[in-house]
Amino acid sequence: MSDFLRQFGQDLKANVSGYIAVAVTEVKSGISYYSDSVLPSFDPELASAYNLEVVKAKLKAIDALKLNQSIDSIMITLTGQIHIIDISDDKRYFIYMAVDSTKSNLGMVKALLNKYKNDITGKL
């Protein structure tokens, strides 16, 4: 694991209230380059694999509709959690993150993800 990804994970854990899990995944291969969870029963790599299908479906929909748009992020709100999928500008990688909806500040989460998401492309 790269020092960059290790620092990324530490920053998220330290600065995101309600942090549950994170994974950094390559869109093309589905390989997770980094994953972490504070809950032993929550497998971020498995969650990321399922969310990869969400990303691919949305990219296909954008293409089929001939939209001149790109995905910034996808947010899925569950009853007690928020799952965020943040995609790099080059569409090669995405960050999947789960947070406790009662404890997290989405502005802070989004700011941190934006800080790192495009750096990931240059560092992996």
Backbone as JSON Lines, residues from 0, in Angstrom:
{"i":0,"aa":"M","n":[0.84,-1.17,0.0],"ca":[0.0,0.0,0.0],"c":[0.89,1.24,0.0]}
{"i":1,"aa":"S","n":[0.51,2.24,-0.76],"ca":[1.32,3.44,-0.86],"c":[1.17,4.31,0.37]}
{"i":2,"aa":"D","n":[2.18,5.14,0.62],"ca":[2.12,6.09,1.73],"c":[0.95,7.05,1.54]}
{"i":3,"aa":"F","n":[0.69,7.4,0.29],"ca":[-0.42,8.31,-0.01],"c":[-1.74,7.72,0.47]}
{"i":4,"aa":"L","n":[-2.0,6.46,0.15],"ca":[-3.26,5.84,0.56],"c":[-3.34,5.66,2.08]}
{"i":5,"aa":"R","n":[-2.23,5.34,2.69],"ca":[-2.19,5.21,4.15],"c":[-2.55,6.56,4.8]}
{"i":6,"aa":"Q","n":[-1.97,7.64,4.29],"ca":[-2.25,8.99,4.8],"c":[-3.72,9.36,4.55]}
{"i":7,"aa":"F","n":[-4.19,9.03,3.38],"ca":[-5.59,9.26,3.01],"c":[-6.52,8.61,4.04]}
{"i":8,"aa":"G","n":[-6.31,7.34,4.33],"ca":[-7.14,6.62,5.29],"c":[-7.06,7.21,6.69]}
{"i":9,"aa":"Q","n":[-5.86,7.58,7.11],"ca":[-5.69,8.19,8.43],"c":[-6.41,9.53,8.52]}
{"i":10,"aa":"D","n":[-6.32,10.33,7.46],"ca":[-7.0,11.63,7.45],"c":[-8.51,11.48,7.55]}
{"i":11,"aa":"L","n":[-9.05,10.52,6.81],"ca":[-10.5,10.31,6.87],"c":[-10.93,9.87,8.26]}
{"i":12,"aa":"K","n":[-10.24,8.91,8.83],"ca":[-10.59,8.43,10.17],"c":[-10.51,9.54,11.21]}
{"i":13,"aa":"A","n":[-9.5,10.38,11.09],"ca":[-9.29,11.44,12.07],"c":[-10.25,12.61,11.91]}
{"i":14,"aa":"N","n":[-10.7,12.85,10.7],"ca":[-11.46,14.08,10.42],"c":[-12.92,13.9,10.06]}
{"i":15,"aa":"V","n":[-13.39,12.69,9.9],"ca":[-14.78,12.46,9.53],"c":[-15.54,11.87,10.72]}
{"i":16,"aa":"S","n":[-16.39,12.67,11.3],"ca":[-17.25,12.15,12.38],"c":[-18.19,11.12,11.78]}
{"i":17,"aa":"G","n":[-18.37,10.03,12.48],"ca":[-19.28,8.99,12.0],"c":[-18.67,8.08,10.94]}
{"i":18,"aa":"Y","n":[-17.35,8.17,10.76],"ca":[-16.66,7.32,9.78],"c":[-16.97,5.85,10.04]}
{"i":19,"aa":"I","n":[-17.35,5.14,8.97],"ca":[-17.59,3.7,9.06],"c":[-16.58,2.94,8.22]}
{"i":20,"aa":"A","n":[-16.48,3.3,6.93],"ca":[-15.61,2.53,6.05],"c":[-15.26,3.33,4.8]}
{"i":21,"aa":"V","n":[-14.18,2.88,4.14],"ca":[-13.77,3.49,2.88],"c":[-13.06,2.43,2.03]}
{"i":22,"aa":"A","n":[-13.15,2.6,0.72],"ca":[-12.39,1.78,-0.22],"c":[-12.06,2.64,-1.44]}
{"i":23,"aa":"V","n":[-10.88,2.43,-1.99],"ca":[-10.46,3.08,-3.24],"c":[-10.37,1.98,-4.27]}
{"i":24,"aa":"T","n":[-11.14,2.12,-5.35],"ca":[-11.29,1.04,-6.32],"c":[-11.07,1.55,-7.74]}
{"i":25,"aa":"E","n":[-10.44,0.71,-8.55],"ca":[-10.26,1.01,-9.97],"c":[-11.54,0.6,-10.71]}
{"i":26,"aa":"V","n":[-12.07,1.48,-11.53],"ca":[-13.32,1.21,-12.24],"c":[-13.17,0.07,-13.24]}
{"i":27,"aa":"K","n":[-12.11,0.07,-14.01],"ca":[-11.94,-0.92,-15.07],"c":[-11.83,-2.35,-14.54]}
{"i":28,"aa":"S","n":[-11.0,-2.55,-13.53],"ca":[-10.72,-3.9,-13.04],"c":[-11.54,-4.3,-11.82]}
{"i":29,"aa":"G","n":[-12.01,-3.32,-11.06],"ca":[-12.71,-3.62,-9.81],"c":[-11.77,-3.9,-8.64]}
{"i":30,"aa":"I","n":[-10.47,-3.72,-8.86],"ca":[-9.49,-3.95,-7.8],"c":[-9.56,-2.82,-6.78]}
{"i":31,"aa":"S","n":[-9.65,-3.2,-5.51],"ca":[-9.57,-2.22,-4.43],"c":[-8.11,-2.05,-4.02]}
{"i":32,"aa":"Y","n":[-7.62,-0.83,-4.07],"ca":[-6.23,-0.55,-3.72],"c":[-6.08,-0.2,-2.24]}
{"i":33,"aa":"Y","n":[-7.18,0.15,-1.62],"ca":[-7.15,0.47,-0.19],"c":[-8.56,0.25,0.36]}
{"i":34,"aa":"S","n":[-8.64,-0.3,1.55],"ca":[-9.94,-0.4,2.22],"c":[-9.72,-0.42,3.72]}
{"i":35,"aa":"D","n":[-10.71,0.08,4.44],"ca":[-10.66,0.12,5.89],"c":[-12.08,0.22,6.42]}
{"i":36,"aa":"S","n":[-12.31,-0.38,7.57],"ca":[-13.61,-0.29,8.22],"c":[-13.42,-0.32,9.73]}
{"i":37,"aa":"V","n":[-14.21,0.48,10.44],"ca":[-14.17,0.43,11.9],"c":[-15.12,-0.62,12.44]}
{"i":38,"aa":"L","n":[-15.96,-1.18,11.57],"ca":[-16.9,-2.23,11.97],"c":[-16.44,-3.56,11.39]}
{"i":39,"aa":"P","n":[-16.15,-4.54,12.22],"ca":[-15.68,-5.83,11.71],"c":[-16.67,-6.51,10.75]}
{"i":40,"aa":"S","n":[-17.94,-6.25,10.91],"ca":[-18.95,-6.88,10.05],"c":[-19.17,-6.15,8.73]}
{"i":41,"aa":"F","n":[-18.53,-4.99,8.55],"ca":[-18.71,-4.2,7.33],"c":[-17.5,-4.39,6.44]}
{"i":42,"aa":"D","n":[-17.69,-5.05,5.3],"ca":[-16.61,-5.32,4.36],"c":[-16.62,-4.27,3.26]}
{"i":43,"aa":"P","n":[-15.74,-3.28,3.32],"ca":[-15.76,-2.21,2.33],"c":[-15.39,-2.67,0.92]}
{"i":44,"aa":"E","n":[-14.59,-3.73,0.8],"ca":[-14.25,-4.23,-0.54],"c":[-15.46,-4.88,-1.2]}
{"i":45,"aa":"L","n":[-16.24,-5.6,-0.43],"ca":[-17.47,-6.19,-0.96],"c":[-18.47,-5.09,-1.33]}
{"i":46,"aa":"A","n":[-18.63,-4.12,-0.45],"ca":[-19.53,-3.0,-0.74],"c":[-19.07,-2.25,-1.99]}
{"i":47,"aa":"S","n":[-17.78,-2.07,-2.11],"ca":[-17.22,-1.38,-3.27],"c":[-17.48,-2.15,-4.56]}
{"i":48,"aa":"A","n":[-17.39,-3.47,-4.49],"ca":[-17.64,-4.3,-5.68],"c":[-19.09,-4.12,-6.16]}
{"i":49,"aa":"Y","n":[-20.03,-4.1,-5.23],"ca":[-21.43,-3.87,-5.61],"c":[-21.63,-2.45,-6.13]}
{"i":50,"aa":"N","n":[-20.99,-1.5,-5.5],"ca":[-21.16,-0.12,-5.94],"c":[-20.46,0.17,-7.26]}
{"i":51,"aa":"L","n":[-19.49,-0.65,-7.62],"ca":[-18.88,-0.55,-8.95],"c":[-19.95,-0.74,-10.03]}
{"i":52,"aa":"E","n":[-20.88,-1.65,-9.78],"ca":[-21.97,-1.86,-10.74],"c":[-22.86,-0.63,-10.86]}
{"i":53,"aa":"V","n":[-23.05,0.08,-9.76],"ca":[-23.81,1.34,-9.78],"c":[-23.08,2.36,-10.65]}
{"i":54,"aa":"V","n":[-21.77,2.47,-10.46],"ca":[-20.96,3.41,-11.23],"c":[-21.01,3.08,-12.71]}
{"i":55,"aa":"K","n":[-20.8,1.81,-13.05],"ca":[-20.82,1.41,-14.46],"c":[-22.18,1.66,-15.09]}
{"i":56,"aa":"A","n":[-23.25,1.37,-14.37],"ca":[-24.6,1.6,-14.9],"c":[-24.84,3.08,-15.15]}
{"i":57,"aa":"K","n":[-24.38,3.93,-14.25],"ca":[-24.58,5.37,-14.42],"c":[-23.75,5.89,-15.59]}
{"i":58,"aa":"L","n":[-22.52,5.41,-15.72],"ca":[-21.69,5.82,-16.86],"c":[-22.33,5.39,-18.19]}
{"i":59,"aa":"K","n":[-22.91,4.19,-18.24],"ca":[-23.61,3.72,-19.44],"c":[-24.84,4.57,-19.72]}
{"i":60,"aa":"A","n":[-25.56,4.95,-18.68],"ca":[-26.76,5.78,-18.86],"c":[-26.39,7.15,-19.41]}
{"i":61,"aa":"I","n":[-25.32,7.73,-18.9],"ca":[-24.87,9.04,-19.4],"c":[-24.49,8.92,-20.87]}
{"i":62,"aa":"D","n":[-23.81,7.84,-21.22],"ca":[-23.41,7.61,-22.61],"c":[-24.63,7.39,-23.51]}
{"i":63,"aa":"A","n":[-25.56,6.56,-23.05],"ca":[-26.75,6.25,-23.85],"c":[-27.62,7.48,-24.07]}
{"i":64,"aa":"L","n":[-27.67,8.35,-23.09],"ca":[-28.46,9.57,-23.22],"c":[-27.7,10.69,-23.93]}
{"i":65,"aa":"K","n":[-26.44,10.4,-24.27],"ca":[-25.57,11.35,-24.95],"c":[-25.49,12.68,-24.18]}
{"i":66,"aa":"L","n":[-25.36,12.54,-22.88],"ca":[-25.23,13.71,-22.03],"c":[-23.78,14.17,-22.02]}
{"i":67,"aa":"N","n":[-23.58,15.43,-22.1],"ca":[-22.24,15.98,-22.0],"c":[-21.98,16.29,-20.52]}
{"i":68,"aa":"Q","n":[-21.99,15.24,-19.71],"ca":[-21.88,15.36,-18.26],"c":[-20.92,14.29,-17.74]}
{"i":69,"aa":"S","n":[-20.44,14.52,-16.55],"ca":[-19.65,13.51,-15.86],"c":[-20.18,13.38,-14.44]}
{"i":70,"aa":"I","n":[-19.91,12.26,-13.83],"ca":[-20.36,12.02,-12.46],"c":[-19.4,12.7,-11.51]}
{"i":71,"aa":"D","n":[-19.93,13.5,-10.63],"ca":[-19.13,14.07,-9.56],"c":[-19.17,13.13,-8.38]}
{"i":72,"aa":"S","n":[-20.38,12.81,-7.93],"ca":[-20.53,11.85,-6.84],"c":[-21.93,11.26,-6.88]}
{"i":73,"aa":"I","n":[-22.06,10.13,-6.24],"ca":[-23.35,9.45,-6.09],"c":[-23.54,9.25,-4.59]}
{"i":74,"aa":"M","n":[-24.7,9.65,-4.09],"ca":[-24.97,9.49,-2.67],"c":[-26.19,8.61,-2.48]}
{"i":75,"aa":"I","n":[-26.04,7.61,-1.63],"ca":[-27.13,6.7,-1.31],"c":[-27.41,6.84,0.18]}
{"i":76,"aa":"T","n":[-28.65,7.24,0.49],"ca":[-29.02,7.47,1.87],"c":[-29.82,6.28,2.38]}
{"i":77,"aa":"L","n":[-29.28,5.63,3.39],"ca":[-29.97,4.53,4.06],"c":[-30.59,5.08,5.35]}
{"i":78,"aa":"T","n":[-31.25,4.24,6.11],"ca":[-31.91,4.73,7.31],"c":[-30.93,5.25,8.36]}
{"i":79,"aa":"G","n":[-29.75,4.7,8.46],"ca":[-28.79,5.16,9.46],"c":[-27.41,5.45,8.91]}
{"i":80,"aa":"Q","n":[-27.25,5.29,7.61],"ca":[-25.94,5.49,6.99],"c":[-26.09,6.26,5.69]}
{"i":81,"aa":"I","n":[-25.0,6.9,5.3],"ca":[-24.91,7.53,3.98],"c":[-23.72,6.9,3.29]}
{"i":82,"aa":"H","n":[-23.93,6.44,2.07],"ca":[-22.86,5.84,1.26],"c":[-22.57,6.81,0.12]}
{"i":83,"aa":"I","n":[-21.31,7.18,-0.01],"ca":[-20.9,8.17,-1.0],"c":[-19.92,7.5,-1.95]}
{"i":84,"aa":"I","n":[-20.16,7.7,-3.24],"ca":[-19.27,7.21,-4.28],"c":[-18.76,8.45,-5.0]}
{"i":85,"aa":"D","n":[-17.47,8.69,-4.9],"ca":[-16.87,9.88,-5.49],"c":[-15.89,9.42,-6.57]}
{"i":86,"aa":"I","n":[-16.1,9.87,-7.79],"ca":[-15.35,9.36,-8.94],"c":[-14.32,10.38,-9.4]}
{"i":87,"aa":"S","n":[-13.11,9.91,-9.69],"ca":[-12.07,10.8,-10.19],"c":[-12.48,11.38,-11.54]}
{"i":88,"aa":"D","n":[-11.95,12.55,-11.85],"ca":[-12.32,13.22,-13.1],"c":[-12.03,12.38,-14.33]}
{"i":89,"aa":"D","n":[-10.99,11.55,-14.28],"ca":[-10.65,10.72,-15.44],"c":[-11.44,9.41,-15.47]}
{"i":90,"aa":"K","n":[-12.32,9.21,-14.49],"ca":[-13.21,8.03,-14.4],"c":[-12.46,6.72,-14.22]}
{"i":91,"aa":"R","n":[-11.21,6.77,-13.78],"ca":[-10.43,5.55,-13.58],"c":[-10.61,4.94,-12.2]}
{"i":92,"aa":"Y","n":[-10.87,5.78,-11.2],"ca":[-10.96,5.32,-9.82],"c":[-12.18,5.93,-9.14]}
{"i":93,"aa":"F","n":[-12.63,5.25,-8.1],"ca":[-13.64,5.87,-7.26],"c":[-13.35,5.57,-5.8]}
{"i":94,"aa":"I","n":[-13.8,6.49,-4.98],"ca":[-13.72,6.32,-3.53],"c":[-15.13,5.99,-3.08]}
{"i":95,"aa":"Y","n":[-15.25,4.89,-2.37],"ca":[-16.52,4.52,-1.76],"c":[-16.38,4.75,-0.26]}
{"i":96,"aa":"M","n":[-17.32,5.47,0.32],"ca":[-17.24,5.76,1.74],"c":[-18.59,5.61,2.39]}
{"i":97,"aa":"A","n":[-18.62,5.03,3.58],"ca":[-19.85,4.9,4.36],"c":[-19.66,5.66,5.67]}
{"i":98,"aa":"V","n":[-20.68,6.43,6.04],"ca":[-20.65,7.2,7.28],"c":[-21.97,7.04,8.02]}
{"i":99,"aa":"D","n":[-21.94,7.26,9.31],"ca":[-23.14,7.26,10.14],"c":[-23.88,8.58,9.88]}
{"i":100,"aa":"S","n":[-25.12,8.49,9.43],"ca":[-25.86,9.69,9.04],"c":[-26.2,10.6,10.21]}
{"i":101,"aa":"T","n":[-26.17,10.08,11.42],"ca":[-26.5,10.91,12.58],"c":[-25.29,11.66,13.12]}
{"i":102,"aa":"K","n":[-24.09,11.31,12.66],"ca":[-22.87,11.91,13.22],"c":[-22.04,12.68,12.21]}
{"i":103,"aa":"S","n":[-22.31,12.52,10.93],"ca":[-21.43,13.08,9.9],"c":[-21.88,14.44,9.41]}
{"i":104,"aa":"N","n":[-20.88,15.23,9.06],"ca":[-21.07,16.51,8.41],"c":[-20.73,16.29,6.93]}
{"i":105,"aa":"L","n":[-21.76,16.26,6.09],"ca":[-21.53,15.94,4.67],"c":[-20.63,16.95,3.97]}
{"i":106,"aa":"G","n":[-20.66,18.19,4.39],"ca":[-19.78,19.2,3.81],"c":[-18.31,18.85,4.05]}
{"i":107,"aa":"M","n":[-18.01,18.42,5.27],"ca":[-16.64,18.03,5.61],"c":[-16.23,16.77,4.83]}
{"i":108,"aa":"V","n":[-17.13,15.81,4.76],"ca":[-16.84,14.57,4.02],"c":[-16.55,14.9,2.57]}
{"i":109,"aa":"K","n":[-17.41,15.69,1.95],"ca":[-17.24,16.04,0.53],"c":[-15.94,16.81,0.3]}
{"i":110,"aa":"A","n":[-15.61,17.73,1.2],"ca":[-14.37,18.5,1.06],"c":[-13.15,17.59,1.12]}
{"i":111,"aa":"L","n":[-13.14,16.65,2.05],"ca":[-12.0,15.73,2.14],"c":[-11.91,14.81,0.93]}
{"i":112,"aa":"L","n":[-13.04,14.31,0.48],"ca":[-13.02,13.44,-0.7],"c":[-12.54,14.2,-1.93]}
{"i":113,"aa":"N","n":[-12.99,15.43,-2.09],"ca":[-12.55,16.24,-3.23],"c":[-11.04,16.5,-3.16]}
{"i":114,"aa":"K","n":[-10.54,16.67,-1.95],"ca":[-9.11,16.91,-1.77],"c":[-8.28,15.75,-2.31]}
{"i":115,"aa":"Y","n":[-8.78,14.55,-2.12],"ca":[-8.01,13.36,-2.47],"c":[-8.36,12.7,-3.79]}
{"i":116,"aa":"K","n":[-9.56,12.83,-4.27],"ca":[-10.01,11.97,-5.38],"c":[-9.17,12.12,-6.64]}
{"i":117,"aa":"N","n":[-8.76,13.31,-6.98],"ca":[-7.97,13.44,-8.2],"c":[-6.48,13.22,-7.97]}
{"i":118,"aa":"D","n":[-6.04,13.35,-6.71],"ca":[-4.67,12.98,-6.39],"c":[-4.46,11.49,-6.55]}
{"i":119,"aa":"I","n":[-5.51,10.72,-6.33],"ca":[-5.41,9.26,-6.43],"c":[-4.95,8.84,-7.83]}
{"i":120,"aa":"T","n":[-5.47,9.52,-8.84],"ca":[-5.11,9.18,-10.21],"c":[-3.6,9.3,-10.44]}
{"i":121,"aa":"G","n":[-2.99,10.33,-9.93],"ca":[-1.57,10.53,-10.12],"c":[-0.69,9.69,-9.23]}
{"i":122,"aa":"K","n":[-1.24,9.15,-8.17],"ca":[-0.44,8.43,-7.18],"c":[-0.55,6.91,-7.31]}
{"i":123,"aa":"L","n":[-1.54,6.4,-8.0],"ca":[-1.68,4.95,-8.13],"c":[-1.13,4.45,-9.45]}
